[in-house]
Amino acid sequence: MDTLTKKTLDVSRSLTYTYYHHPPAQPENPTVLCIHGFPDEAAEWADLATKHLIPAGYGVIAVDCLGYAGTSKPLDPAMYAFEHMTKDLTEILDNEKLQKVVSLGHDWGCAFAQRFYNYYPDRVLGLVMVNVAYNAPSDQRFNLDAANEMTKKIFGYPTLPYWHLMASDDGYKVLDEHLESCFTVLHGPPASWLDTVCKEDGLKDYLLQDKKQETEPYATEEMKNAFITRFKRDGFAGPTCWYKAAVGGIQSFEAEKVKAITVEVPSLFVGFDNDKVCRAEAIGMAMKNGLLPKHTNVILEGGHWGLLAGAEKFGKTVIDWLKKEI
C-alpha cells in the first residue's frame, strides 16, 4: 500500500476513519472504492490496487472499515448500521471531492458496497460484488436460524453456523485468545470449512482446542504474523459487531429506508466455485428477480479468499469489466 497516501478523517459521527487514496491518472478516469471484509483491513486490496487498478489509470480509495485497524472501534452494534456507515463513506468521498465512484467489496465489505449503492445510488457508477451475492434490502427481520435451515435445504449443509459464535456476547474473546488457530481455520483448504465454520459449534470447537492446519499458499507467514500482531493490538470486539448488528436486527427493515433496490448501474459479481459460505449460485436469485439488469457474472476457481489465491485472474477480471462497462 506504499504507493497510496494514508489519510484519516473525523466524520460527523465523532468517529475517525483511516483510508488510503491514489488519484486517477486522468481526472475523467473513475475511482474505485474498495471495501474489505471480515477480518481484513484496507491492505486486502494491495494487489488489486497496486498491480491492476493504478497501473490501468484508475483511482483508488481503500478504507479501513469501522472496527478495524486505524479506524474507530465502537462496541455498540448500533453504530455499525449500514444506514450510518454509508453516510460515513460519503463524507470520505466529499473529503476527496469525489462525486461518484465504483463501489467494490468483499465479504462483509461486499454487503457494505451493496448498501452504499442502495442508500446513495447517485454516488455510484458501478457495483462490484466479490463472493457475496446481491442481497436486496429487506422489509423483514433477519433470522439466523431460518437462514441456516434454508441453506441446509438448498446446499445440503448450513452456511452460517459460525455466526452463532461471532454474534455471541463473548465470542470475540474466543477469537482473541486463539489468534493463530483463527488464522489457520480461515485460510486453510476451502473444503475444510465444512467441518468448521459450516458445522454447528465447529468453529468454536476448533478454536477452543487451539487446532492448527496447513494454510493455502497465498496465506504467507508474513500475512499470518501481520494478522496476529494486528489483533493482539485491536482485538475482535469491534469486528464481531458486524455480526451482532445483523443478528440483532439493526440491519433489518432497510427496504423502507433506502433510495434504490434494483441496481440500475452496471454490476459485476465475482464468485468462487469452492467458497463454502458465500455460494456463487446465490447470485441467481437476484438475477432471476430482475434486480441486476446490467449485470456481468464471473465464477472463478477458489475459496473465500480466491481474490488473493488467484490474484492475477481476479485483477484482470475487474479491469476487463471496468474498461467495458464504466
TAPETA-V799117 format. One record per residue. N is the residue number from 1. RES is the residue in one small letter. NEAR is the number of other C-alpha atoms within 12 Angstrom. Layout:
BEGIN
n->[N N]
res->[RES RES]
near->[NEAR NEAR]
END
This chain:
BEGIN
n->[1 2 3 4 5 6 7 8 9 10 11 12 13 14 15 16 17 18 19 20 21 22 23 24 25 26 27 28 29 30 31 32 33 34 35 36 37 38 39 40 41 42 43 44 45 46 47 48 49 50 51 52 53 54 55 56 57 58 59 60 61 62 63 64 65 66 67 68 69 70 71 72 73 74 75 76 77 78 79 80 81 82 83 84 85 86 87 88 89 90 91 92 93 94 95 96 97 98 99 100 101 102 103 104 105 106 107 108 109 110 111 112 113 114 115 116 117 118 119 120 121 122 123 124 125 126 127 128 129 130 131 132 133 134 135 136 137 138 139 140 141 142 143 144 145 146 147 148 149 150 151 152 153 154 155 156 157 158 159 160 161 162 163 164 165 166 167 168 169 170 171 172 173 174 175 176 177 178 179 180 181 182 183 184 185 186 187 188 189 190 191 192 193 194 195 196 197 198 199 200 201 202 203 204 205 206 207 208 209 210 211 212 213 214 215 216 217 218 219 220 221 222 223 224 225 226 227 228 229 230 231 232 233 234 235 236 237 238 239 240 241 242 243 244 245 246 247 248 249 250 251 252 253 254 255 256 257 258 259 260 261 262 263 264 265 266 267 268 269 270 271 272 273 274 275 276 277 278 279 280 281 282 283 284 285 286 287 288 289 290 291 292 293 294 295 296 297 298 299 300 301 302 303 304 305 306 307 308 309 310 311 312 313 314 315 316 317 318 319 320 321 322 323 324 325 326]
res->[m d t l t k k t l d v s r s l t y t y y h h p p a q p e n p t v l c i h g f p d e a a e w a d l a t k h l i p a g y g v i a v d c l g y a g t s k p l d p a m y a f e h m t k d l t e i l d n e k l q k v v s l g h d w g c a f a q r f y n y y p d r v l g l v m v n v a y n a p s d q r f n l d a a n e m t k k i f g y p t l p y w h l m a s d d g y k v l d e h l e s c f t v l h g p p a s w l d t v c k e d g l k d y l l q d k k q e t e p y a t e e m k n a f i t r f k r d g f a g p t c w y k a a v g g i q s f e a e k v k a i t v e v p s l f v g f d n d k v c r a e a i g m a m k n g l l p k h t n v i l e g g h w g l l a g a e k f g k t v i d w l k k e i]
near->[25 13 21 26 19 23 23 24 28 20 25 16 20 15 27 29 36 32 41 39 38 34 32 25 17 14 14 16 25 34 39 45 52 47 48 41 38 35 42 38 39 39 36 38 41 32 31 39 42 29 24 27 42 31 21 27 25 33 36 45 48 49 49 41 49 50 39 39 35 29 30 32 30 28 23 23 31 25 30 37 34 39 32 30 38 35 28 37 47 31 27 36 35 17 20 27 15 30 24 32 42 44 51 46 46 43 40 39 42 36 39 48 49 47 45 47 46 38 34 36 30 22 35 37 33 42 50 52 49 49 45 39 43 48 35 37 33 24 16 16 21 24 21 27 20 17 23 27 19 18 24 22 13 15 22 15 25 33 35 37 34 35 37 32 35 36 31 26 23 19 31 33 27 29 40 31 24 30 34 35 31 36 39 35 38 41 38 34 30 33 23 29 33 30 27 38 38 35 28 26 24 27 37 34 25 32 32 23 18 22 22 25 23 22 26 28 21 24 28 19 18 12 24 28 17 23 35 27 18 24 32 20 17 29 30 40 35 37 42 40 40 43 41 34 31 33 30 27 25 27 38 27 21 28 22 18 21 28 22 27 31 30 39 22 31 31 40 44 42 47 40 38 25 26 38 39 41 40 35 33 29 30 33 23 17 27 25 14 16 18 26 33 19 24 30 28 31 29 30 30 24 33 35 40 43 37 38 31 29 25 27 21 25 36 31 25 29 41 29 19 27 32 18 14 21 28]
END
